[in-house]
Amino acid sequence: MKIQRVATTNSDLLNLIQELNDFFNEEWGTEVAQSYQNHHNLAEMACAVVAYEEGKAVGCGCWKLLDEQTPEIKRMYVKQTNRGNGAAGKIMQALESDMLEKGYQQAVLETGKEMVGAIRFYERHGYRIIPNYGEFVGDELCICMKKILEKA
């Protein structure tokens, strides 16, 4: 498994993000999925990474600044066929390492309340549920989480 930092215009990243968008459209319908698109503007991402297994792109993740001291994890995705092989954990580690290198001490994220597997994954990696922040305040479909970052 190799994690590579990529440009937000990288074709492997864009293909993975399209799969992620297709998943959201199937899960929640196009209208609901579209209402969250403004949160996913790749041009705003400070860092993007792609996980490769045997030369094939199998997962991705990004982060952007929510405010001056808070990076927000975005666009975490691992192909269904590659889940459970450690890719998501390595992606998360790469994103958090990048945040720490840039001097940030915390990270937040938002995920769907019904995405129990994702919530458990984030909890295993030290994220805790917090009150919804920003545009997610009052949004019943979302759960927000936070982690204090520490150097390994």
Buried (B, 14 or more C-beta within 10 A) or exposed (E): BEBBEBEBEBEBBEEBBEBBBEEBBEEBEEEEBEEBEEBBEBEBBBBBBBBBBEEEBBBBBBBBBBEEEBBBBBBBBBBEEBBEBBBBBBBBBBBBBBBBEEEBBEBBBBBBEEBEEBBEBBEEBBBEBEEBBBEBEEBEBBBBBBBEBEEE
